[in-house]
């Protein structure tokens, strides 16, 4: 499916969104954005596209993994930093394994780029 087709389908959600399922259109727009990142159609992270999404850290981790898969290491690193910063609390989230994978990815990226200080800092935050 093309992103263009998906966006057209999302536009038709206006009546459903207002009558039966408030928030459906926004959720569909967020899903379309995630798919565009995963398919490599979008190369830059746009946090404004995620406004209104309740589970932002988890979504950021998934976007970071998609960016990493598409070879966008620097972009993935920035997304992982935002996600892990949002997860810093004394009470770990239910998806703590995903957070740990994001932190591990940060460490690996820092090491591959030769940034030992950044890798050490990422290890300490883990």
Buried (B, 14 or more C-beta within 10 A) or exposed (E): EEBEEBBEEBEEBEEEBEEEEEEBBBBBBBEBBBBBBBEEEBEEBEEEBBEEBEEBBBBBBBBBBBBBEBEBBEBBBBBBBBBBEBBEEEEEBEBEEBBEBBBBBBBBBBBEEEBEEBBEBBBEEE
